[in-house]
Structure formats: C-alpha cells, structure tokens
C-alpha cells in the first residue's frame, strides 16, 4: 500500500496545486470582470444610446426617403411630358418619307429645269451658228471699220486745217482792229467819265 499512498499523495498535491492556480485565475477574472463592469455603461445607458442613434438614423432615413419620393415624382412628371411631346412629333419613318418626297420632288423639278436649260442652250447655239453664217467675216468687218475711220480722219484733217486758217485770219483782223482803236478809252474809263458829268 505504500506505493499507492504515495501515488495518492502526489495526486492530491497536484490537485491542490491546480486548485490554487484555478483560484488565482478565478480571482483575476473576477477582478477583470469587476473592472470591466465599472468601466462599461449600464444596460440602461446602452439602450438609451442605441435608441437615440436609431431614432436619429430613422429620422435621417425618413427625410432621404421623402426627398427620393419627391425626385421620383418630378422625374415621372418630366417623363410624361416628354412622352406627351413625342406624340405631337411625326415618327421617324413618317419624317423619312416626307424628306424623300420633298427631295424627290426637288430632284424631278431640277431635272426638268436642267432639260429646259439644255434645250434653250442648243437652240441658242443653233441661232448663233445661223447668224454667223449670214454675217460678214471678222476680217471683212475690220476692213469696213478701218475704211470708215480712214475716211473720217481725212475729212477731219481737212476741216481742222480750214478752222485753223479761219482762226489765224480772225487773229489778224482782231489785231488790226485793236490798232485802229488804240486811241479810244476802255469801257470802264468811259463809264467813269460819264458818271462824273
């Protein structure tokens, strides 16, 4: 039994040591719990804080929801106005048909006008060809003009010589008259004389 008692004694000592360590750890935990409880807010304080936070958040969220609903209503109204405006416009196929008709009419009109211009040009060209066949050639026309100008220049030269001779004769006659009347007073002198009388 001796071994068994020694074995039990060792086990008891090990249990005492474990119990002592457990007691120390428990005391440390109790102290830590006590410190934690004194540092933390009470359950009532924590509930009040949470209610305040949730209340503030709920008010903020309610305001944001109202703003979103207002914006949604505004957008819905704007979209209905756009849809309403679109009903007053022609559809894309209608607009394309209209443009094709206008351009088609314009192209047909331009084609007719171009054909009319070509016809008028051809007629004018034929008329020019016919008139050039009937008219004198350019060389004949230039000779005719030169002959007229030459005849005219000759007659002008003769008339100019005659005028110059007449002018020279008149200058001589005027000089003779001045010499003949050199003793006469001038008209202003004669007027002054008459006024003095």
C-alpha positions in Angstrom: 0.0 0.0 0.0 2.9 2.2 0.4 3.1 2.9 -3.3 -0.5 3.6 -3.6 -0.4 6.1 -0.8 2.5 7.9 -2.3 0.7 7.9 -5.6 -2.4 9.3 -4.0 -0.4 11.8 -2.1 1.2 13.1 -5.4 -2.2 13.3 -7.0 -3.6 15.2 -4.1 -0.7 17.6 -4.2 -1.2 18.0 -8.0 -4.9 18.7 -7.4 -4.2 21.2 -4.7 -1.7 23.0 -7.0 -4.3 23.0 -9.8 -7.0 24.2 -7.4 -4.7 27.0 -6.2 -3.9 28.0 -9.8 -7.6 27.9 -10.6 -8.5 30.0 -7.6 -5.9 32.6 -8.6 -7.1 32.6 -12.2 -10.7 32.9 -11.0 -9.8 35.8 -8.7 -8.0 37.5 -11.7 -11.1 37.0 -13.9 -13.4 38.3 -11.1 -11.3 41.4 -10.7 -11.2 41.9 -14.5 -14.9 41.4 -14.7 -15.4 43.9 -11.9 -13.1 46.4 -13.6 -15.0 45.9 -16.9 -18.3 46.4 -15.3 -17.3 49.6 -13.7 -15.8 50.9 -17.0 -18.7 50.0 -19.2 -22.1 51.8 -19.4 -25.0 50.2 -17.8 -27.5 48.3 -19.8 -30.0 51.2 -19.4 -27.4 53.7 -20.7 -26.6 51.4 -23.6 -30.2 51.0 -24.5 -30.8 54.8 -24.4 -27.8 55.3 -26.6 -29.0 52.8 -29.2 -32.5 54.2 -29.2 -31.1 57.7 -29.8 -28.8 56.5 -32.6 -31.6 54.5 -34.2 -34.0 57.5 -33.8 -31.6 59.9 -35.4 -30.9 57.4 -38.2 -34.6 56.7 -38.7 -35.3 60.5 -39.0 -32.4 60.9 -41.4 -33.6 57.9 -43.5 -37.2 59.2 -43.5 -36.0 62.6 -44.8 -34.0 60.9 -47.5 -36.9 58.7 -48.5 -39.1 61.8 -48.8 -36.5 63.5 -51.0 -36.2 60.4 -53.2 -40.0 60.2 -53.5 -40.2 63.9 -54.4 -37.4 63.4 -57.0 -39.2 60.3 -58.4 -42.5 62.2 -58.7 -40.7 65.1 -60.5 -38.9 62.6 -62.9 -42.2 60.8 -63.5 -43.8 64.1 -64.4 -41.0 65.1 -66.7 -41.1 61.7 -68.5 -44.8 62.0 -69.0 -44.3 65.5 -70.5 -41.6 64.1 -72.9 -43.9 61.2 -73.9 -46.7 63.7 -74.4 -44.4 65.9 -76.6 -43.3 62.9 -78.6 -46.9 62.1 -79.5 -47.0 65.5 -81.3 -44.0 64.7 -83.5 -44.0 62.6 -86.5 -42.4 59.2 -86.3 -39.0 58.6 -87.8 -40.5 56.6 -90.8 -43.0 59.4 -91.4 -40.3 62.0 -91.3 -38.1 60.0 -93.7 -41.0 59.6 -96.1 -41.6 63.3 -96.0 -38.0 64.1 -96.7 -37.8 61.6 -99.6 -40.9 63.1 -101.1 -39.5 66.6 -100.8 -36.1 65.6 -102.2 -37.8 63.5 -104.9 -40.0 66.4 -106.0 -37.0 68.7 -105.9 -34.9 66.3 -107.9 -37.6 65.9 -110.5 -38.1 69.7 -110.7 -34.3 70.2 -111.1 -34.2 67.5 -113.8 -36.9 69.3 -115.8 -35.3 72.7 -115.4 -31.9 71.2 -116.5 -33.5 69.7 -119.6 -35.2 73.0 -120.4 -31.8 74.8 -120.0 -30.1 72.3 -122.3 -32.9 72.8 -124.9 -32.5 76.6 -124.6 -28.7 76.3 -124.9 -29.0 74.1 -128.0 -31.5 76.5 -129.6 -29.2 79.5 -128.8 -26.2 77.6 -130.2 -28.1 76.9 -133.5 -29.2 80.5 -133.7 -25.6 81.7 -133.2 -24.4 79.3 -135.9 -27.1 80.6 -138.3 -26.3 84.3 -137.6 -22.6 83.8 -138.1 -23.3 82.2 -141.5 -25.2 85.3 -142.6 -22.9 87.9 -141.2 -19.7 89.2 -142.7 -16.5 87.6 -141.6 -14.4 89.3 -138.9 -11.8 90.3 -141.4 -14.4 92.0 -143.6 -15.9 93.8 -140.7 -12.5 95.2 -139.6 -11.7 96.4 -143.1 -15.0 98.2 -143.2 -14.4 99.9 -139.9 -10.9 100.9 -140.9 -12.2 102.4 -144.2 -14.8 104.4 -142.3 -12.3 105.7 -139.8 -9.8 106.5 -142.5 -12.4 108.5 -144.5 -13.5 110.2 -141.3 -9.9 111.0 -140.3 -9.2 112.5 -143.7 -12.3 114.7 -143.6 -11.5 115.8 -140.0 -8.0 116.7 -141.1 -9.3 118.9 -143.9 -11.9 120.6 -141.6 -9.2 121.2 -138.9 -6.9 122.9 -141.5 -9.8 125.1 -142.6 -10.6 126.1 -139.0 -7.0 126.8 -138.2 -6.8 129.1 -141.3 -10.0 130.9 -140.3 -8.7 131.3 -136.7 -5.4 132.8 -138.0 -7.4 135.2 -140.2 -9.5 136.3 -137.2 -6.5 136.8 -135.0 -5.0 139.1 -137.7 -8.3 141.0 -138.1 -8.6 141.5 -134.3 -5.0 142.8 -134.1 -5.8 145.3 -136.9 -8.9 146.4 -135.0 -7.1 146.9 -131.8 -4.5 149.1 -133.5 -7.1 151.1 -135.2 -9.0 151.8 -132.0 -5.9 152.2 -129.8 -6.7 155.8 -129.1 -10.1 155.0 -127.6 -10.7 154.8 -123.9 -11.7 151.5 -122.4 -15.3 150.8 -121.4 -14.7 151.3 -117.6 -12.8 154.6 -118.3 -15.7 155.8 -120.5 -18.2 154.9 -117.7 -16.3 156.8 -115.1 -16.2 159.8 -117.4 -20.0 159.7 -117.9 -20.7 159.4 -114.2 -18.5 162.5 -113.5 -20.6 164.6 -115.8 
